[in-house]
């Protein structure tokens, strides 16, 4: 799969499959116009992180949820694809392919957005990958169980909690659900398979068992029903359970109502959001900078604490008391070149911690130029850190 190259593509295109292989990136014209319009108002904002947080804030505003969700769903296509590929590969015995796993995962966008908290330091991509993987694994396990069970086997294996959720999902009334649950409880109590029976491939109960189930139900309910009605109810329960446990993922771009020419994405709200952008730009930049500064400060303080005590003492003398290496060597009764080597080693250790943090958190490729820049920033930080108070 070819990665997307720019902000417009990242927030307006969707994976298209050819069979079970990636085919191409499909452009959604309305989202394309939306993000292009936003970028025209803020041409300097080319950071992926900025636009993720921007649309996430949009999603939290009810009147713009749909537009924001569409942009974030487009953004999450790549982590969804790679997570689906990895998970599908691990389920080698399953009949479900990469494209099936992708549809299962991308249907979890709402769950991802509801659970994501940018203040916890995780990225949306990383968090989504966790949710996508969990959803695929859980669904495949459920689907395998649902696929290989007969209706009667499924009814014996399902829990009451899942059964009630299935019936609620089917839109049944509370009175109907009460009746169905009672019927199911009578069925489970009285239809007890033998140990030799395959619990998944249970056959239909015999006539005597149906009569006993009906008698048990009628003794607990004012509504008297016959075995045929109870069988019909239980088959309806099994159907609802399969649909609930084995849902068909809905596309984010589906037709609405009876007019096939009108799609969900046609109802996007206006995309000229200049005022909100300008409100957020300064706020987001400041919040991001402050958050990153706090993270870097914590990272380097912890890295210093992991150094040998003598190295920490050298840093203290060099940066806080501003002593030169010769003076430090005399004070600590060691050679000047030993002080120099330990200073260099300490800087390298701190720089390595900072570089790893940049790669893991900001997903920045560390180049020689960037290392030089980081080294300068770190040197400035060390001077400021030791000048504030004694350490």
SELUM-265890 format. One record per residue (C-alpha): residue number from 1; x, y, z; residue in three letters. Coordinates in steps of 0.2 Angstrom, whole numbers, padded with zeros to 4 digits, always signed. Each point is the difference from the previous one (the first is absolute). Layout:
<rs>
 pos     x     y     z code
 NUM     X     Y     Z  ala
...
</rs>
This chain:
<rs>
 pos     x     y     z code
   1 +0000 +0000 +0000  unk
   2 +0007 +0017 -0005  unk
   3 +0000 +0012 +0015  unk
   4 -0009 +0017 -0003  unk
   5 +0011 +0015 -0003  unk
   6 -0009 +0015 +0006  unk
   7 -0013 +0007 +0012  unk
   8 -0013 +0001 -0013  unk
   9 +0002 -0018 -0005  unk
  10 +0001 -0006 +0018  unk
  11 -0016 +0008 +0005  unk
  12 -0011 -0003 -0015  unk
  13 +0005 -0017 -0008  unk
  14 -0006 -0018 +0004  unk
  15 +0007 -0017 -0003  unk
  16 -0007 -0010 -0015  unk
  17 +0002 -0018 -0002  unk
  18 +0002 -0011 -0015  unk
  19 -0005 -0017 +0006  unk
  20 +0010 -0002 +0016  unk
  21 +0014 +0012 -0006  unk
  22 +0002 +0019 +0002  unk
  23 -0004 +0008 -0016  unk
  24 +0001 +0019 +0001  unk
  25 -0005 +0015 +0011  unk
  26 -0017 +0006 -0005  unk
  27 -0003 +0019 +0002  unk
  28 -0016 +0006 +0009  unk
  29 -0003 +0016 -0009  unk
  30 -0010 +0009 +0014  unk
  31 +0014 -0004 +0013  unk
  32 +0013 +0005 -0013  unk
  33 -0009 +0017 -0002  unk
  34 -0002 +0001 +0019  unk
  35 +0018 -0002 +0005  unk
  36 +0006 +0010 -0015  unk
  37 -0010 +0014 +0006  unk
  38 +0007 -0001 +0017  unk
  39 +0017 +0000 -0006  unk
  40 -0003 +0015 -0011  unk
  41 -0004 +0010 +0016  unk
  42 +0015 -0007 +0010  unk
  43 +0013 -0004 -0013  unk
  44 +0014 -0001 +0013  unk
  45 -0009 -0014 +0009  unk
  46 +0007 -0016 -0008  unk
  47 +0002 -0010 +0015  unk
  48 -0009 -0017 +0001  unk
  49 -0001 +0001 +0019  unk
  50 -0008 +0018 -0001  unk
  51 -0014 -0006 -0012  unk
  52 -0003 -0016 +0010  unk
  53 -0003 +0011 +0016  unk
  54 -0010 +0012 -0010  unk
  55 -0012 -0012 -0007  unk
  56 -0001 -0009 +0016  unk
  57 -0006 +0016 +0008  unk
  58 -0012 +0002 -0014  unk
  59 -0007 -0017 +0004  unk
  60 -0003 +0005 +0018  unk
  61 -0012 +0014 -0007  unk
  62 -0017 -0008 -0003  unk
  63 -0004 +0010 -0016  unk
  64 +0016 -0005 -0009  unk
  65 +0002 -0018 +0006  unk
  66 -0004 -0007 -0017  unk
  67 +0013 +0010 -0010  unk
  68 +0013 -0003 +0013  unk
  69 -0003 -0018 +0001  unk
  70 +0002 -0002 -0019  unk
  71 +0016 +0009 +0000  unk
  72 +0007 -0011 +0015  unk
  73 -0007 -0016 -0008  unk
  74 +0010 +0005 -0015  unk
  75 +0016 +0004 +0011  unk
  76 -0002 -0017 +0008  unk
  77 +0000 -0011 -0016  unk
  78 +0019 -0004 +0001  unk
  79 +0000 -0006 +0018  unk
  80 -0016 -0009 -0003  unk
  81 +0008 -0009 -0016  unk
  82 +0016 -0005 +0009  unk
  83 -0008 -0006 +0015  unk
  84 -0013 -0010 -0010  unk
  85 +0014 -0008 -0010  unk
  86 +0010 -0005 +0015  unk
  87 -0015 -0007 +0009  unk
  88 -0007 -0009 -0015  unk
  89 +0017 -0008 -0002  unk
  90 +0000 -0006 +0018  unk
  91 -0017 -0009 -0003  unk
  92 +0006 -0011 -0013  unk
  93 -0014 -0013 +0001  unk
  94 -0014 +0013 -0001  unk
  95 -0010 +0002 -0016  unk
  96 +0000 +0019 +0002  unk
  97 +0012 +0010 -0011  unk
  98 +0009 +0016 +0002  unk
  99 -0014 +0010 -0008  unk
 100 -0012 -0008 +0013  unk
 101 +0011 +0005 +0014  unk
 102 +0001 +0017 -0006  unk
 103 -0018 +0002 -0001  unk
 104 -0002 -0006 +0018  unk
 105 +0013 +0012 +0006  unk
 106 -0005 +0016 -0009  unk
 107 -0018 -0002 +0007  unk
 108 +0008 +0003 +0017  unk
 109 +0004 +0019 -0004  unk
 110 -0013 +0006 +0013  unk
 111 +0007 -0011 +0013  unk
 112 +0018 +0006 -0003  unk
 113 -0005 +0018 +0000  unk
 114 -0010 -0002 +0016  unk
 115 +0014 -0009 +0009  unk
 116 +0014 +0011 -0006  unk
 117 +0008 +0013 +0012  unk
 118 +0014 +0011 -0008  unk
 119 +0005 +0006 +0018  unk
 120 +0006 -0018 +0004  unk
 121 +0014 +0002 -0012  unk
 122 -0005 -0014 -0012  unk
 123 -0002 +0004 -0019  unk
 124 -0017 -0003 -0008  unk
 125 +0008 -0012 -0012  unk
 126 +0008 -0011 +0014  unk
 127 -0016 +0000 +0010  unk
 128 -0011 -0004 -0016  unk
 129 +0012 -0015 -0004  unk
 130 -0003 -0007 +0018  unk
 131 -0019 +0001 -0002  unk
 132 +0000 -0006 -0018  unk
 133 +0010 -0015 +0004  unk
 134 -0010 -0004 +0016  unk
 135 -0017 +0002 -0010  unk
 136 +0006 -0012 -0014  unk
 137 +0006 -0013 +0011  unk
 138 -0015 +0000 +0011  unk
 139 -0012 +0000 -0016  unk
 140 +0009 -0014 -0008  unk
 141 -0001 -0010 +0016  unk
 142 -0018 +0003 +0001  unk
 143 -0004 -0002 -0018  unk
 144 +0009 -0017 +0000  unk
 145 -0011 -0005 +0014  unk
 146 -0015 +0006 -0008  unk
 147 +0004 -0007 -0017  unk
 148 +0002 -0018 +0007  unk
 149 -0014 +0000 +0012  unk
 150 -0018 -0006 -0004  unk
 151 -0014 +0011 +0006  unk
 152 -0002 -0012 +0015  unk
 153 +0018 +0000 +0004  unk
 154 +0002 +0018 -0001  unk
 155 -0015 +0002 +0012  unk
 156 +0008 -0011 +0012  unk
 157 +0017 +0009 -0001  unk
 158 -0005 +0018 +0000  unk
 159 -0001 +0009 +0017  unk
 160 -0015 +0009 +0006  unk
 161 +0008 +0017 -0001  unk
 162 +0005 -0003 -0018  unk
 163 -0017 -0006 -0004  unk
 164 -0009 +0015 +0008  unk
 165 +0012 +0011 -0010  unk
 166 -0004 -0009 -0016  unk
 167 -0019 +0002 +0003  unk
 168 +0002 +0019 +0004  unk
 169 +0011 +0002 -0015  unk
 170 -0014 -0008 -0010  unk
 171 -0012 +0014 +0006  unk
 172 -0012 -0011 +0009  unk
 173 -0011 +0007 +0014  unk
 174 +0004 -0003 +0018  unk
 175 -0015 -0012 +0002  unk
 176 +0005 -0010 -0014  unk
 177 +0018 -0001 +0006  unk
 178 -0007 -0006 +0017  unk
 179 -0010 -0014 -0008  unk
 180 +0014 -0005 -0011  unk
 181 +0013 -0001 +0014  unk
 182 -0012 -0011 +0010  unk
 183 -0003 -0011 -0014  unk
 184 +0019 -0001 -0002  unk
 185 +0003 -0004 +0018  unk
 186 -0013 -0014 -0001  unk
 187 +0009 -0007 -0015  unk
 188 +0017 +0000 +0008  unk
 189 -0007 -0008 +0016  unk
 190 -0009 -0014 -0009  unk
 191 +0010 -0004 -0016  unk
 192 +0016 -0007 +0008  unk
 193 +0010 -0009 -0013  unk
 194 +0009 -0016 +0004  unk
 195 +0019 +0000 +0003  unk
 196 +0002 -0009 -0017  unk
 197 -0009 +0014 -0009  unk
 198 +0010 +0013 -0010  unk
 199 -0005 +0016 +0010  unk
 200 +0002 +0010 -0017  unk
 201 -0010 -0011 -0011  unk
 202 -0015 -0003 +0011  unk
 203 -0016 -0006 -0009  unk
 204 -0017 +0006 +0003  unk
 205 -0008 -0006 +0016  unk
 206 -0012 -0014 -0001  unk
 207 -0019 +0001 +0003  unk
 208 +0001 -0005 +0019  unk
 209 +0012 +0014 +0003  unk
 210 -0010 +0013 -0009  unk
 211 -0015 -0005 +0010  unk
 212 +0010 +0001 +0016  unk
 213 +0007 +0018 -0005  unk
 214 -0018 +0006 -0004  unk
 215 -0006 -0007 +0017  unk
 216 +0014 +0009 +0010  unk
 217 -0003 +0016 -0010  unk
 218 -0019 +0000 +0003  unk
 219 +0003 -0003 +0019  unk
 220 +0010 +0016 +0001  unk
 221 -0010 +0012 -0012  unk
 222 -0018 +0006 -0001  unk
 223 +0002 -0002 -0019  unk
 224 -0003 -0018 -0005  unk
 225 +0009 -0006 -0015  unk
 226 +0002 -0016 -0009  unk
 227 +0016 -0009 -0005  unk
 228 -0001 +0006 -0018  unk
 229 +0000 +0018 +0006  unk
 230 +0015 -0003 +0011  unk
 231 +0010 -0008 -0014  unk
 232 -0004 +0015 -0011  unk
 233 +0005 +0012 +0014  unk
 234 +0017 -0009 +0003  unk
 235 +0004 +0000 -0018  unk
 236 -0003 +0019 -0001  unk
 237 +0012 +0001 +0015  unk
 238 +0013 -0010 -0009  unk
 239 -0002 +0011 -0015  unk
 240 +0002 +0016 +0010  unk
 241 +0015 -0007 +0009  unk
 242 +0009 -0004 -0017  unk
 243 -0004 +0017 -0006  unk
 244 +0007 +0008 +0016  unk
 245 +0015 -0011 +0001  unk
 246 +0004 +0000 -0018  unk
 247 -0005 +0018 -0006  unk
 248 +0002 +0006 -0018  unk
 249 +0011 +0015 +0001  unk
 250 -0008 +0016 -0008  unk
 251 +0010 +0010 -0012  unk
 252 +0003 +0018 +0005  unk
 253 -0006 +0005 -0017  unk
 254 -0017 -0008 -0001  unk
 255 -0016 +0005 -0009  unk
 256 -0013 +0008 +0011  unk
 257 -0018 -0004 -0001  unk
 258 -0008 -0006 -0017  unk
 259 +0010 +0012 -0011  unk
 260 +0015 -0009 -0006  unk
 261 +0008 +0015 -0007  unk
 262 +0001 +0009 +0017  unk
 263 +0013 -0006 +0012  unk
 264 +0005 +0003 +0018  unk
 265 +0015 +0010 -0005  unk
 266 -0012 +0011 -0010  unk
 267 -0006 +0007 +0016  unk
 268 +0016 +0007 +0006  unk
 269 -0001 +0017 +0009  unk
 270 +0008 +0015 -0008  unk
 271 +0019 -0001 -0001  unk
 272 +0004 +0018 +0002  unk
 273 +0005 +0000 +0018  unk
 274 +0013 +0014 +0000  unk
 275 -0005 +0007 +0017  unk
 276 +0002 -0016 +0009  unk
 277 +0016 -0003 -0008  unk
 278 +0007 +0016 +0005  unk
 279 -0006 -0003 +0018  unk
 280 +0008 -0016 +0001  unk
 281 +0017 +0003 -0009  unk
 282 +0008 +0010 +0014  unk
 283 -0008 -0010 +0014  unk
 284 +0005 -0017 -0008  unk
 285 +0018 +0007 -0003  unk
 286 +0002 +0006 +0017  unk
 287 -0007 -0016 +0008  unk
 288 +0010 -0011 -0011  unk
 289 +0016 +0010 +0004  unk
 290 -0003 +0000 +0019  unk
 291 -0004 -0019 +0000  unk
 292 +0015 -0004 -0010  unk
 293 +0011 +0011 +0011  unk
 294 -0007 -0009 +0016  unk
 295 +0003 -0017 -0008  unk
 296 +0018 +0005 -0005  unk
 297 +0004 +0007 +0017  unk
 298 -0007 -0016 +0009  unk
 299 +0010 -0011 -0012  unk
 300 +0017 +0009 +0003  unk
 301 -0002 +0001 +0018  unk
 302 -0004 -0018 +0001  unk
 303 +0015 -0004 -0011  unk
 304 +0012 +0011 +0011  unk
 305 -0006 -0010 +0015  unk
 306 +0005 -0016 -0008  unk
 307 +0018 +0006 -0002  unk
 308 +0014 -0005 +0012  unk
 309 +0001 +0011 +0015  unk
 310 +0017 +0006 -0005  unk
 311 -0006 +0005 -0017  unk
 312 -0015 +0009 +0007  unk
 313 +0013 +0010 +0011  unk
 314 +0010 +0004 -0015  unk
 315 -0015 +0007 -0009  unk
 316 -0005 +0010 +0016  unk
 317 +0018 +0008 +0001  unk
 318 +0001 +0003 -0018  unk
 319 -0018 +0008 -0003  unk
 320 -0005 +0006 +0017  unk
 321 +0016 +0007 +0006  unk
 322 +0007 +0003 -0017  unk
 323 +0017 -0007 +0004  unk
 324 +0012 -0005 -0014  unk
 325 +0006 -0018 -0003  unk
 326 +0017 +0003 +0008  unk
 327 -0008 +0007 +0016  unk
 328 -0012 -0014 +0001  unk
 329 +0014 -0013 -0002  unk
 330 +0010 +0007 +0014  unk
 331 -0015 +0001 +0011  unk
 332 -0005 -0018 -0003  unk
 333 +0018 -0006 -0001  unk
 334 +0000 -0007 -0017  unk
 335 +0007 +0003 -0017  unk
 336 -0006 +0014 -0011  unk
 337 -0003 -0012 -0015  unk
 338 -0011 -0011 +0012  unk
 339 -0011 +0015 +0004  unk
 340 -0001 +0004 -0019  unk
 341 -0004 -0018 -0004  unk
 342 -0014 -0002 +0013  unk
 343 -0008 +0017 -0005  unk
 344 +0000 -0006 -0018  unk
 345 -0007 -0017 +0005  unk
 346 -0014 +0009 +0011  unk
 347 -0005 +0011 -0015  unk
 348 -0001 -0015 -0012  unk
 349 -0011 -0009 +0012  unk
 350 -0012 +0014 +0002  unk
 351 +0000 +0003 -0018  unk
 352 -0004 -0018 -0004  unk
 353 -0014 +0001 +0012  unk
 354 -0007 +0016 -0009  unk
 355 +0002 -0008 -0017  unk
 356 -0009 -0016 +0005  unk
 357 -0014 +0011 +0007  unk
 358 -0001 +0010 -0016  unk
 359 -0001 -0016 -0010  unk
 360 -0013 -0009 +0011  unk
 361 -0011 +0015 +0005  unk
 362 +0001 +0012 -0015  unk
 363 +0004 -0013 -0013  unk
 364 +0015 +0011 -0006  unk
 365 +0014 -0008 -0010  unk
 366 +0016 +0004 +0009  unk
 367 +0013 +0007 -0013  unk
 368 +0017 +0007 +0003  unk
 369 -0007 +0018 -0002  unk
 370 -0013 -0004 +0013  unk
 371 +0012 -0007 +0012  unk
 372 +0010 +0016 -0001  unk
 373 -0015 +0010 +0003  unk
 374 -0005 -0011 +0015  unk
 375 +0017 +0001 +0007  unk
 376 -0001 +0019 +0000  unk
 377 -0017 -0001 +0008  unk
 378 +0006 -0012 +0013  unk
 379 +0015 +0011 +0004  unk
 380 -0011 +0015 +0003  unk
 381 -0012 -0011 +0011  unk
 382 +0015 -0006 +0011  unk
 383 +0006 +0018 +0003  unk
 384 -0018 +0005 +0004  unk
 385 -0003 -0015 +0011  unk
 386 +0015 +0002 +0011  unk
 387 -0001 +0019 +0001  unk
 388 -0018 +0000 +0008  unk
 389 +0004 -0009 +0016  unk
 390 +0014 -0011 +0007  unk
 391 -0001 -0018 -0004  unk
</rs>
